[in-house]
């Protein structure tokens, strides 16, 4: 990954973001790519942008970003940046485990409505014996 000094053709100011994995576009090593969903809310306009970034390129990109933080603000700022990333990773990991558990419940339920309403509502056939 190169450290760039040239300005981009367009600046996208990110106000919210999300991350996931993209299995449709693996990296050269066969690993899934990162899927970054960037959102920009500026005045009355909201834009979103999806970026698929191979994992092997992501490490180089984030390393270059970290080098820029260190060069501009010093080693302590770079260490704080890494500490923040690790703290956010822990929070995201807990949220991901909870989300995957809800997804598994929905897959195992007779219908999605039944899963998300703890069985109070159903979109499946009421005479279906597979409902519990």
DOMIVO-200271 format. One record per atom (N, C-alpha, C): residue number from 1; residue in three letters; atom name; z negated, y negated, x negated. Coordinates in steps of 0.1 Angstrom, whole numbers, plus 5000, padded with zeros to 4 digits. Layout:
# DOMIVO-200271
<r NUM; "ALA"; "CA"; <Z; Y; X>>
...
//
This chain:
# DOMIVO-200271
<r 1; "UNK"; "N"; <5000; 5012; 4991>>
<r 1; "UNK"; "CA"; <5000; 5000; 5000>>
<r 1; "UNK"; "C"; <5000; 4988; 4991>>
<r 2; "UNK"; "N"; <5009; 4979; 4994>>
<r 2; "UNK"; "CA"; <5010; 4967; 4986>>
<r 2; "UNK"; "C"; <5001; 4956; 4991>>
<r 3; "UNK"; "N"; <4996; 4948; 4983>>
<r 3; "UNK"; "CA"; <4989; 4936; 4987>>
<r 3; "UNK"; "C"; <4999; 4925; 4989>>
<r 4; "UNK"; "N"; <5001; 4920; 5001>>
<r 4; "UNK"; "CA"; <5011; 4911; 5004>>
<r 4; "UNK"; "C"; <5007; 4896; 5003>>
<r 5; "UNK"; "N"; <5016; 4888; 4998>>
<r 5; "UNK"; "CA"; <5013; 4874; 4997>>
<r 5; "UNK"; "C"; <5023; 4866; 5006>>
<r 6; "UNK"; "N"; <5033; 4873; 5012>>
<r 6; "UNK"; "CA"; <5042; 4866; 5021>>
<r 6; "UNK"; "C"; <5037; 4866; 5035>>
<r 7; "UNK"; "N"; <5040; 4855; 5042>>
<r 7; "UNK"; "CA"; <5036; 4854; 5056>>
<r 7; "UNK"; "C"; <5043; 4863; 5065>>
<r 8; "UNK"; "N"; <5037; 4868; 5076>>
<r 8; "UNK"; "CA"; <5044; 4877; 5085>>
<r 8; "UNK"; "C"; <5054; 4869; 5094>>
<r 9; "UNK"; "N"; <5063; 4876; 5100>>
<r 9; "UNK"; "CA"; <5073; 4869; 5109>>
<r 9; "UNK"; "C"; <5066; 4864; 5122>>
<r 10; "UNK"; "N"; <5055; 4870; 5125>>
<r 10; "UNK"; "CA"; <5047; 4865; 5137>>
<r 10; "UNK"; "C"; <5033; 4869; 5136>>
<r 11; "UNK"; "N"; <5024; 4860; 5140>>
<r 11; "UNK"; "CA"; <5010; 4863; 5139>>
<r 11; "UNK"; "C"; <5005; 4867; 5153>>
<r 12; "UNK"; "N"; <4998; 4879; 5154>>
<r 12; "UNK"; "CA"; <4992; 4884; 5166>>
<r 12; "UNK"; "C"; <4977; 4883; 5164>>
<r 13; "UNK"; "N"; <4971; 4874; 5172>>
<r 13; "UNK"; "CA"; <4956; 4872; 5171>>
<r 13; "UNK"; "C"; <4949; 4882; 5180>>
<r 14; "UNK"; "N"; <4942; 4891; 5174>>
<r 14; "UNK"; "CA"; <4936; 4902; 5182>>
<r 14; "UNK"; "C"; <4922; 4897; 5187>>
<r 15; "UNK"; "N"; <4920; 4899; 5200>>
<r 15; "UNK"; "CA"; <4907; 4895; 5206>>
<r 15; "UNK"; "C"; <4899; 4908; 5210>>
<r 16; "UNK"; "N"; <4906; 4919; 5212>>
<r 16; "UNK"; "CA"; <4900; 4932; 5215>>
<r 16; "UNK"; "C"; <4909; 4943; 5209>>
<r 17; "UNK"; "N"; <4903; 4954; 5206>>
<r 17; "UNK"; "CA"; <4910; 4965; 5200>>
<r 17; "UNK"; "C"; <4904; 4978; 5204>>
<r 18; "UNK"; "N"; <4912; 4989; 5202>>
<r 18; "UNK"; "CA"; <4908; 5002; 5204>>
<r 18; "UNK"; "C"; <4915; 5011; 5194>>
<r 19; "UNK"; "N"; <4910; 5023; 5192>>
<r 19; "UNK"; "CA"; <4916; 5032; 5183>>
<r 19; "UNK"; "C"; <4915; 5046; 5188>>
<r 20; "UNK"; "N"; <4925; 5054; 5184>>
<r 20; "UNK"; "CA"; <4925; 5068; 5188>>
<r 20; "UNK"; "C"; <4934; 5076; 5178>>
<r 21; "UNK"; "N"; <4938; 5087; 5182>>
<r 21; "UNK"; "CA"; <4947; 5095; 5174>>
<r 21; "UNK"; "C"; <4961; 5097; 5181>>
<r 22; "UNK"; "N"; <4971; 5098; 5174>>
<r 22; "UNK"; "CA"; <4985; 5100; 5179>>
<r 22; "UNK"; "C"; <4990; 5113; 5173>>
<r 23; "UNK"; "N"; <4991; 5124; 5181>>
<r 23; "UNK"; "CA"; <4996; 5137; 5176>>
<r 23; "UNK"; "C"; <5011; 5138; 5176>>
<r 24; "UNK"; "N"; <5018; 5128; 5183>>
<r 24; "UNK"; "CA"; <5032; 5129; 5184>>
<r 24; "UNK"; "C"; <5039; 5124; 5171>>
<r 25; "UNK"; "N"; <5032; 5116; 5163>>
<r 25; "UNK"; "CA"; <5038; 5111; 5151>>
<r 25; "UNK"; "C"; <5029; 5114; 5139>>
<r 26; "UNK"; "N"; <5028; 5126; 5134>>
<r 26; "UNK"; "CA"; <5019; 5130; 5123>>
<r 26; "UNK"; "C"; <5024; 5123; 5110>>
<r 27; "UNK"; "N"; <5015; 5122; 5101>>
<r 27; "UNK"; "CA"; <5018; 5117; 5088>>
<r 27; "UNK"; "C"; <5026; 5128; 5080>>
<r 28; "UNK"; "N"; <5030; 5125; 5068>>
<r 28; "UNK"; "CA"; <5038; 5134; 5060>>
<r 28; "UNK"; "C"; <5030; 5146; 5056>>
<r 29; "UNK"; "N"; <5017; 5146; 5057>>
<r 29; "UNK"; "CA"; <5009; 5157; 5054>>
<r 29; "UNK"; "C"; <5006; 5166; 5067>>
<r 30; "UNK"; "N"; <5011; 5162; 5078>>
<r 30; "UNK"; "CA"; <5009; 5169; 5091>>
<r 30; "UNK"; "C"; <4997; 5165; 5098>>
<r 31; "UNK"; "N"; <4989; 5155; 5094>>
<r 31; "UNK"; "CA"; <4978; 5150; 5101>>
<r 31; "UNK"; "C"; <4982; 5141; 5112>>
<r 32; "UNK"; "N"; <4974; 5140; 5123>>
<r 32; "UNK"; "CA"; <4977; 5130; 5133>>
<r 32; "UNK"; "C"; <4976; 5116; 5127>>
<r 33; "UNK"; "N"; <4983; 5107; 5133>>
<r 33; "UNK"; "CA"; <4983; 5093; 5129>>
<r 33; "UNK"; "C"; <4972; 5086; 5137>>
<r 34; "UNK"; "N"; <4968; 5075; 5132>>
<r 34; "UNK"; "CA"; <4959; 5066; 5140>>
<r 34; "UNK"; "C"; <4967; 5059; 5150>>
<r 35; "UNK"; "N"; <4961; 5057; 5162>>
<r 35; "UNK"; "CA"; <4968; 5049; 5172>>
<r 35; "UNK"; "C"; <4959; 5037; 5175>>
<r 36; "UNK"; "N"; <4964; 5025; 5171>>
<r 36; "UNK"; "CA"; <4956; 5013; 5173>>
<r 36; "UNK"; "C"; <4962; 5005; 5184>>
<r 37; "UNK"; "N"; <4953; 5001; 5194>>
<r 37; "UNK"; "CA"; <4957; 4994; 5205>>
<r 37; "UNK"; "C"; <4951; 4980; 5204>>
<r 38; "UNK"; "N"; <4959; 4970; 5201>>
<r 38; "UNK"; "CA"; <4954; 4956; 5199>>
<r 38; "UNK"; "C"; <4957; 4948; 5211>>
<r 39; "UNK"; "N"; <4948; 4940; 5215>>
<r 39; "UNK"; "CA"; <4949; 4931; 5227>>
<r 39; "UNK"; "C"; <4947; 4917; 5222>>
<r 40; "UNK"; "N"; <4955; 4908; 5227>>
<r 40; "UNK"; "CA"; <4954; 4893; 5224>>
<r 40; "UNK"; "C"; <4953; 4886; 5237>>
<r 41; "UNK"; "N"; <4942; 4879; 5239>>
<r 41; "UNK"; "CA"; <4940; 4870; 5251>>
<r 41; "UNK"; "C"; <4940; 4856; 5246>>
<r 42; "UNK"; "N"; <4950; 4848; 5248>>
<r 42; "UNK"; "CA"; <4951; 4834; 5244>>
<r 42; "UNK"; "C"; <4955; 4826; 5256>>
<r 43; "UNK"; "N"; <4946; 4817; 5260>>
<r 43; "UNK"; "CA"; <4948; 4808; 5272>>
<r 43; "UNK"; "C"; <4951; 4817; 5284>>
<r 44; "UNK"; "N"; <4963; 4815; 5290>>
<r 44; "UNK"; "CA"; <4966; 4823; 5302>>
<r 44; "UNK"; "C"; <4975; 4835; 5299>>
<r 45; "UNK"; "N"; <4976; 4839; 5287>>
<r 45; "UNK"; "CA"; <4985; 4850; 5283>>
<r 45; "UNK"; "C"; <4977; 4861; 5277>>
<r 46; "UNK"; "N"; <4980; 4873; 5282>>
<r 46; "UNK"; "CA"; <4974; 4885; 5276>>
<r 46; "UNK"; "C"; <4986; 4894; 5271>>
<r 47; "UNK"; "N"; <4985; 4898; 5258>>
<r 47; "UNK"; "CA"; <4995; 4907; 5253>>
<r 47; "UNK"; "C"; <4988; 4919; 5247>>
<r 48; "UNK"; "N"; <4995; 4931; 5247>>
<r 48; "UNK"; "CA"; <4989; 4942; 5240>>
<r 48; "UNK"; "C"; <5000; 4948; 5231>>
<r 49; "UNK"; "N"; <4995; 4955; 5221>>
<r 49; "UNK"; "CA"; <5004; 4960; 5211>>
<r 49; "UNK"; "C"; <4999; 4973; 5206>>
<r 50; "UNK"; "N"; <5007; 4984; 5206>>
<r 50; "UNK"; "CA"; <5003; 4996; 5201>>
<r 50; "UNK"; "C"; <5009; 4998; 5187>>
<r 51; "UNK"; "N"; <5000; 5003; 5177>>
<r 51; "UNK"; "CA"; <5005; 5005; 5164>>
<r 51; "UNK"; "C"; <5001; 5019; 5160>>
<r 52; "UNK"; "N"; <5011; 5027; 5156>>
<r 52; "UNK"; "CA"; <5009; 5040; 5151>>
<r 52; "UNK"; "C"; <5009; 5040; 5135>>
<r 53; "UNK"; "N"; <4998; 5044; 5129>>
<r 53; "UNK"; "CA"; <4996; 5042; 5115>>
<r 53; "UNK"; "C"; <4992; 5056; 5109>>
<r 54; "UNK"; "N"; <5000; 5062; 5100>>
<r 54; "UNK"; "CA"; <4997; 5074; 5094>>
<r 54; "UNK"; "C"; <4983; 5073; 5087>>
<r 55; "UNK"; "N"; <4975; 5083; 5089>>
<r 55; "UNK"; "CA"; <4961; 5083; 5083>>
<r 55; "UNK"; "C"; <4962; 5080; 5068>>
<r 56; "UNK"; "N"; <4971; 5086; 5061>>
<r 56; "UNK"; "CA"; <4972; 5084; 5046>>
<r 56; "UNK"; "C"; <4975; 5070; 5043>>
<r 57; "UNK"; "N"; <4983; 5063; 5052>>
<r 57; "UNK"; "CA"; <4986; 5049; 5049>>
<r 57; "UNK"; "C"; <4974; 5040; 5054>>
<r 58; "UNK"; "N"; <4966; 5045; 5063>>
<r 58; "UNK"; "CA"; <4955; 5037; 5068>>
<r 58; "UNK"; "C"; <4945; 5035; 5057>>
<r 59; "UNK"; "N"; <4942; 5045; 5050>>
<r 59; "UNK"; "CA"; <4932; 5044; 5039>>
<r 59; "UNK"; "C"; <4936; 5033; 5029>>
<r 60; "UNK"; "N"; <4949; 5033; 5026>>
<r 60; "UNK"; "CA"; <4954; 5023; 5016>>
<r 60; "UNK"; "C"; <4954; 5009; 5022>>
<r 61; "UNK"; "N"; <4957; 5008; 5035>>
<r 61; "UNK"; "CA"; <4957; 4995; 5042>>
<r 61; "UNK"; "C"; <4943; 4990; 5043>>
<r 62; "UNK"; "N"; <4933; 4998; 5047>>
<r 62; "UNK"; "CA"; <4920; 4993; 5048>>
<r 62; "UNK"; "C"; <4914; 4990; 5034>>
<r 63; "UNK"; "N"; <4918; 4998; 5024>>
<r 63; "UNK"; "CA"; <4914; 4995; 5010>>
<r 63; "UNK"; "C"; <4919; 4981; 5005>>
<r 64; "UNK"; "N"; <4931; 4978; 5008>>
<r 64; "UNK"; "CA"; <4937; 4965; 5005>>
<r 64; "UNK"; "C"; <4930; 4954; 5012>>
<r 65; "UNK"; "N"; <4927; 4956; 5025>>
<r 65; "UNK"; "CA"; <4919; 4946; 5033>>
<r 65; "UNK"; "C"; <4906; 4944; 5026>>
<r 66; "UNK"; "N"; <4899; 4955; 5022>>
<r 66; "UNK"; "CA"; <4886; 4954; 5016>>
<r 66; "UNK"; "C"; <4887; 4946; 5003>>
<r 67; "UNK"; "N"; <4897; 4949; 4995>>
<r 67; "UNK"; "CA"; <4899; 4942; 4983>>
<r 67; "UNK"; "C"; <4901; 4927; 4985>>
<r 68; "UNK"; "N"; <4908; 4923; 4996>>
<r 68; "UNK"; "CA"; <4909; 4909; 4999>>
<r 68; "UNK"; "C"; <4896; 4903; 5003>>
<r 69; "UNK"; "N"; <4888; 4910; 5011>>
<r 69; "UNK"; "CA"; <4875; 4905; 5015>>
<r 69; "UNK"; "C"; <4866; 4902; 5002>>
<r 70; "UNK"; "N"; <4867; 4912; 4993>>
<r 70; "UNK"; "CA"; <4859; 4911; 4981>>
<r 70; "UNK"; "C"; <4864; 4899; 4972>>
<r 71; "UNK"; "N"; <4877; 4898; 4971>>
<r 71; "UNK"; "CA"; <4883; 4887; 4963>>
<r 71; "UNK"; "C"; <4879; 4873; 4968>>
<r 72; "UNK"; "N"; <4879; 4872; 4982>>
<r 72; "UNK"; "CA"; <4877; 4859; 4988>>
<r 72; "UNK"; "C"; <4862; 4856; 4990>>
<r 73; "UNK"; "N"; <4854; 4866; 4992>>
<r 73; "UNK"; "CA"; <4840; 4863; 4995>>
<r 73; "UNK"; "C"; <4830; 4871; 4987>>
<r 74; "UNK"; "N"; <4834; 4879; 4977>>
<r 74; "UNK"; "CA"; <4825; 4885; 4968>>
<r 74; "UNK"; "C"; <4821; 4899; 4972>>
<r 75; "UNK"; "N"; <4815; 4906; 4962>>
<r 75; "UNK"; "CA"; <4811; 4920; 4964>>
<r 75; "UNK"; "C"; <4801; 4923; 4975>>
<r 76; "UNK"; "N"; <4792; 4913; 4977>>
<r 76; "UNK"; "CA"; <4782; 4915; 4988>>
<r 76; "UNK"; "C"; <4789; 4915; 5002>>
<r 77; "UNK"; "N"; <4799; 4906; 5003>>
<r 77; "UNK"; "CA"; <4806; 4906; 5016>>
<r 77; "UNK"; "C"; <4814; 4919; 5018>>
<r 78; "UNK"; "N"; <4820; 4924; 5008>>
<r 78; "UNK"; "CA"; <4827; 4937; 5009>>
<r 78; "UNK"; "C"; <4818; 4948; 5012>>
<r 79; "UNK"; "N"; <4806; 4948; 5006>>
<r 79; "UNK"; "CA"; <4796; 4959; 5009>>
<r 79; "UNK"; "C"; <4792; 4958; 5024>>
<r 80; "UNK"; "N"; <4790; 4945; 5029>>
<r 80; "UNK"; "CA"; <4786; 4943; 5042>>
<r 80; "UNK"; "C"; <4797; 4948; 5052>>
<r 81; "UNK"; "N"; <4809; 4945; 5048>>
<r 81; "UNK"; "CA"; <4821; 4950; 5056>>
<r 81; "UNK"; "C"; <4821; 4965; 5058>>
<r 82; "UNK"; "N"; <4819; 4972; 5047>>
<r 82; "UNK"; "CA"; <4818; 4986; 5047>>
<r 82; "UNK"; "C"; <4806; 4991; 5055>>
<r 83; "UNK"; "N"; <4795; 4985; 5054>>
<r 83; "UNK"; "CA"; <4783; 4989; 5062>>
<r 83; "UNK"; "C"; <4786; 4987; 5077>>
<r 84; "UNK"; "N"; <4792; 4976; 5080>>
<r 84; "UNK"; "CA"; <4796; 4973; 5094>>
<r 84; "UNK"; "C"; <4805; 4984; 5099>>
<r 85; "UNK"; "N"; <4815; 4988; 5091>>
<r 85; "UNK"; "CA"; <4824; 4998; 5095>>
<r 85; "UNK"; "C"; <4817; 5011; 5098>>
<r 86; "UNK"; "N"; <4808; 5015; 5089>>
<r 86; "UNK"; "CA"; <4800; 5027; 5091>>
<r 86; "UNK"; "C"; <4791; 5027; 5103>>
<r 87; "UNK"; "N"; <4785; 5015; 5106>>
<r 87; "UNK"; "CA"; <4777; 5014; 5118>>
<r 87; "UNK"; "C"; <4786; 5015; 5131>>
<r 88; "UNK"; "N"; <4797; 5009; 5131>>
<r 88; "UNK"; "CA"; <4806; 5010; 5142>>
<r 88; "UNK"; "C"; <4811; 5024; 5144>>
<r 89; "UNK"; "N"; <4813; 5031; 5133>>
<r 89; "UNK"; "CA"; <4818; 5045; 5133>>
<r 89; "UNK"; "C"; <4807; 5053; 5141>>
<r 90; "UNK"; "N"; <4795; 5051; 5138>>
<r 90; "UNK"; "CA"; <4784; 5059; 5144>>
<r 90; "UNK"; "C"; <4784; 5056; 5159>>
<r 91; "UNK"; "N"; <4785; 5044; 5163>>
<r 91; "UNK"; "CA"; <4785; 5040; 5177>>
<r 91; "UNK"; "C"; <4797; 5046; 5184>>
<r 92; "UNK"; "N"; <4808; 5045; 5178>>
<r 92; "UNK"; "CA"; <4821; 5050; 5184>>
<r 92; "UNK"; "C"; <4820; 5066; 5185>>
<r 93; "UNK"; "N"; <4814; 5072; 5175>>
<r 93; "UNK"; "CA"; <4813; 5087; 5175>>
<r 93; "UNK"; "C"; <4804; 5091; 5187>>
<r 94; "UNK"; "N"; <4793; 5084; 5190>>
<r 94; "UNK"; "CA"; <4785; 5088; 5201>>
<r 94; "UNK"; "C"; <4792; 5085; 5214>>
<r 95; "UNK"; "N"; <4800; 5074; 5215>>
<r 95; "UNK"; "CA"; <4808; 5072; 5227>>
<r 95; "UNK"; "C"; <4819; 5082; 5229>>
<r 96; "UNK"; "N"; <4825; 5086; 5218>>
<r 96; "UNK"; "CA"; <4835; 5097; 5219>>
<r 96; "UNK"; "C"; <4830; 5110; 5224>>
<r 97; "UNK"; "N"; <4818; 5114; 5219>>
<r 97; "UNK"; "CA"; <4812; 5126; 5223>>
<r 97; "UNK"; "C"; <4809; 5126; 5238>>
<r 98; "UNK"; "N"; <4804; 5115; 5243>>
<r 98; "UNK"; "CA"; <4801; 5113; 5257>>
<r 98; "UNK"; "C"; <4814; 5114; 5265>>
<r 99; "UNK"; "N"; <4824; 5107; 5260>>
<r 99; "UNK"; "CA"; <4837; 5107; 5268>>
<r 99; "UNK"; "C"; <4843; 5121; 5268>>
<r 100; "UNK"; "N"; <4843; 5128; 5257>>
<r 100; "UNK"; "CA"; <4849; 5141; 5257>>
<r 100; "UNK"; "C"; <4841; 5151; 5266>>
<r 101; "UNK"; "N"; <4828; 5149; 5267>>
<r 101; "UNK"; "CA"; <4820; 5157; 5277>>
<r 101; "UNK"; "C"; <4824; 5154; 5291>>
<r 102; "UNK"; "N"; <4826; 5141; 5294>>
<r 102; "UNK"; "CA"; <4831; 5138; 5308>>
<r 102; "UNK"; "C"; <4845; 5144; 5310>>
<r 103; "UNK"; "N"; <4853; 5143; 5300>>
<r 103; "UNK"; "CA"; <4867; 5148; 5302>>
<r 103; "UNK"; "C"; <4867; 5163; 5304>>
<r 104; "UNK"; "N"; <4858; 5170; 5297>>
<r 104; "UNK"; "CA"; <4857; 5185; 5298>>
<r 104; "UNK"; "C"; <4852; 5188; 5312>>
<r 105; "UNK"; "N"; <4842; 5181; 5317>>
<r 105; "UNK"; "CA"; <4837; 5183; 5331>>
<r 105; "UNK"; "C"; <4848; 5181; 5341>>
<r 106; "UNK"; "N"; <4856; 5171; 5339>>
<r 106; "UNK"; "CA"; <4867; 5169; 5349>>
<r 106; "UNK"; "C"; <4877; 5180; 5348>>
<r 107; "UNK"; "N"; <4880; 5185; 5336>>
<r 107; "UNK"; "CA"; <4889; 5196; 5335>>
<r 107; "UNK"; "C"; <4884; 5209; 5341>>
<r 108; "UNK"; "N"; <4871; 5211; 5341>>
<r 108; "UNK"; "CA"; <4865; 5223; 5346>>
<r 108; "UNK"; "C"; <4862; 5222; 5361>>
<r 109; "UNK"; "N"; <4862; 5210; 5366>>
<r 109; "UNK"; "CA"; <4860; 5208; 5381>>
<r 109; "UNK"; "C"; <4872; 5212; 5389>>
<r 110; "UNK"; "N"; <4869; 5214; 5402>>
<r 110; "UNK"; "CA"; <4880; 5218; 5411>>
<r 110; "UNK"; "C"; <4890; 5207; 5412>>
<r 111; "UNK"; "N"; <4886; 5194; 5411>>
<r 111; "UNK"; "CA"; <4895; 5183; 5412>>
<r 111; "UNK"; "C"; <4888; 5171; 5405>>
<r 112; "UNK"; "N"; <4896; 5161; 5402>>
<r 112; "UNK"; "CA"; <4891; 5150; 5394>>
<r 112; "UNK"; "C"; <4881; 5142; 5403>>
<r 113; "UNK"; "N"; <4884; 5140; 5416>>
<r 113; "UNK"; "CA"; <4875; 5133; 5424>>
<r 113; "UNK"; "C"; <4861; 5140; 5425>>
<r 114; "UNK"; "N"; <4861; 5153; 5426>>
<r 114; "UNK"; "CA"; <4849; 5160; 5427>>
<r 114; "UNK"; "C"; <4841; 5159; 5414>>
<r 115; "UNK"; "N"; <4847; 5158; 5403>>
<r 115; "UNK"; "CA"; <4840; 5157; 5390>>
<r 115; "UNK"; "C"; <4834; 5143; 5388>>
<r 116; "UNK"; "N"; <4842; 5133; 5392>>
<r 116; "UNK"; "CA"; <4837; 5119; 5390>>
<r 116; "UNK"; "C"; <4827; 5114; 5401>>
<r 117; "UNK"; "N"; <4826; 5122; 5412>>
<r 117; "UNK"; "CA"; <4816; 5118; 5422>>
<r 117; "UNK"; "C"; <4805; 5128; 5423>>
<r 118; "UNK"; "N"; <4803; 5136; 5413>>
<r 118; "UNK"; "CA"; <4793; 5147; 5413>>
<r 118; "UNK"; "C"; <4794; 5156; 5425>>
<r 119; "UNK"; "N"; <4806; 5158; 5430>>
<r 119; "UNK"; "CA"; <4808; 5167; 5441>>
<r 119; "UNK"; "C"; <4808; 5161; 5455>>
<r 120; "UNK"; "N"; <4805; 5148; 5456>>
<r 120; "UNK"; "CA"; <4804; 5142; 5469>>
<r 120; "UNK"; "C"; <4818; 5140; 5476>>
<r 121; "UNK"; "N"; <4828; 5138; 5468>>
<r 121; "UNK"; "CA"; <4842; 5136; 5473>>
<r 121; "UNK"; "C"; <4851; 5146; 5466>>
<r 122; "UNK"; "N"; <4861; 5150; 5474>>
<r 122; "UNK"; "CA"; <4871; 5159; 5468>>
<r 122; "UNK"; "C"; <4885; 5156; 5473>>
<r 123; "UNK"; "N"; <4895; 5158; 5464>>
<r 123; "UNK"; "CA"; <4909; 5157; 5467>>
<r 123; "UNK"; "C"; <4915; 5170; 5468>>
<r 124; "UNK"; "N"; <4908; 5180; 5464>>
<r 124; "UNK"; "CA"; <4913; 5194; 5465>>
<r 124; "UNK"; "C"; <4912; 5199; 5479>>
<r 125; "UNK"; "N"; <4918; 5211; 5481>>
<r 125; "UNK"; "CA"; <4918; 5217; 5494>>
<r 125; "UNK"; "C"; <4904; 5221; 5498>>
<r 126; "UNK"; "N"; <4898; 5216; 5509>>
<r 126; "UNK"; "CA"; <4884; 5219; 5512>>
<r 126; "UNK"; "C"; <4882; 5234; 5514>>
<r 127; "UNK"; "N"; <4892; 5242; 5518>>
<r 127; "UNK"; "CA"; <4890; 5256; 5520>>
<r 127; "UNK"; "C"; <4892; 5264; 5507>>
<r 128; "UNK"; "N"; <4894; 5257; 5496>>
<r 128; "UNK"; "CA"; <4896; 5264; 5483>>
<r 128; "UNK"; "C"; <4883; 5270; 5478>>
<r 129; "UNK"; "N"; <4882; 5283; 5476>>
<r 129; "UNK"; "CA"; <4870; 5290; 5472>>
<r 129; "UNK"; "C"; <4866; 5287; 5458>>
<r 130; "UNK"; "N"; <4875; 5281; 5450>>
<r 130; "UNK"; "CA"; <4872; 5278; 5436>>
<r 130; "UNK"; "C"; <4863; 5266; 5434>>
<r 131; "UNK"; "N"; <4861; 5259; 5445>>
<r 131; "UNK"; "CA"; <4852; 5247; 5444>>
<r 131; "UNK"; "C"; <4837; 5252; 5444>>
<r 132; "UNK"; "N"; <4830; 5245; 5436>>
<r 132; "UNK"; "CA"; <4815; 5249; 5436>>
<r 132; "UNK"; "C"; <4807; 5237; 5438>>
//
